[in-house]
């Protein structure tokens, strides 16, 4: 029996990705891109172990250990047998510059290397199609096997004995063997030398990309690993950034809070580019800004959805994939996400805030101009029109709407930053226009979001209509709506910490929602708690909580969306961009300065 868990190691090339489990098995991976059909799907197939996988098994196995090659997403898995024999598996998706452009094929590459004794092993490669509904048919030649998945067939080119592979027979590994699972076309050149060159060039690309990051003095390994994972969440063709690489890993056991996160949320992407920008990863920002410009053009000054597909598609109809049992049998497995139909007014600020950098940052290859400002003003007009209108809020309530404080503050931020851009462009009339609107929204928030609470003083509420609290109120400082020493912020922080903190962790809210009361902590909210502790001068406590959160990361150094605050088990989709952003931001805030290096 095989029980899936989130001890997973992502590999990828910003076109495709795969999640590899602690035994070196491909447990999740979609083609031809992150939101495609999961050809590897055992993560969501209950206890099934032999379908939707790519696995090498060494006879008499007693252990498996894993690590990433330094500053890369190239994974090395070592399998050892009881007789002392051992093999290494090197896994990566090719990514490097070739012929003047980035080579990032729909391809997965594996290299087998005998490192001790005389290992015997077998391979099980069983890609599925139709969301686990059908095992892919095969045809083969002398040195390849074709897998008829959809929408395009995959071809395994290899120098291993094809007959052994087709029958999953054990064979003795006496020399390195190479496996390239990619487009259904003949592999050009010598497989051994080409795959080894791909490995070297891919390693070179990632080490050079990492070399350009501006990382803090402390927690360097953790920050680098999170930065690489965030970059793997970008679909480079369009610049879109997905919230996670998976679908339907539940937020809590048997909760049915199973959502498809393989789409580009405007909100999540804002936080991702903000964190990577702090590290100097401008390539991610530039590509994402191009994606946003296309979204703005498509909206034509009208409604912006909370999320889109990586190709900018607006219709993301939600369905259940019944052939898959779900994570540990906890269905349903969803494809698509009905949240695209929701009204979430925070997205207007989350479009404006990252785009504004284009008017100020002279490092960018394409700086924003007057035409971009005019387009962005249309987004600002929507922020102004919607700042006091009900929406589903950032937590995407499906059955109720209120005027959420976080959404109103984001609309304020949109107008405030547009005033900054107008001043930069010396458009004094537009500066006055946007500043007046920002001031009006601020006054409305101060009036309608503040909840008087008798002798206890008061606090901001999560919405204009109610007095309950949610963790997003802690973002009012990050968004520059309040200063850390503001009395109202301090009172709100005290209330949020009192009501939502559970030991070392933080709920997003405690009130019941569409699915009942939340059962797990929301990891990014715990990081917001850590940031707030730092802002109010409780640095020692913040560092302790940060180290606690790092202790919950997987062996790959990553986090999912949620965490059981009693057992410490991770839940929710993986790797979750929100959570990785929290690691990067808190490390930057809490680290000792580089000037302390002696």
Secondary structure by P-SEA (a helix, b strand, c coil): cccccccbbbbbcccbbbbbccccccccccccccccccccccccccccccccccccccccccbbbbbccccccbbbbbbbcccccbbbbbbbccccccccccccccbbbbbbbbccccccbbbbbbbbcccccccccccccccccccccccbbbbbbccccaaaaaabbbbbbcbbbbbbbcccccccccaaaaaaaaaaaaaaaaaaaaaaccccccaaaaaaaaaaaaaaaccccccccccccccccccccccccccccccccaaaaaaaaaaaaaaccaaaaaaaaaaaaaaaaaaccccccccccccccccbbbbbbccccccccccccccccccccccccaaaaaaaaaaaaaaccccccccccaaaaaaaaaaaaaaaacccccccccccccccccccaaaaaaaaaaaaaaaaaaaaacaaaaaaaaaaaaaaaaaaaaccccccccccbbbbccccccccccccccccccccccccccaaaaaaaaaaaaccccccccccccccccccccccccaaaaaaaaaaaaaacaaaaaaaaaaaaaaaccccccccccccccccccccccccaaaaaaaaaaaaaccccccccc
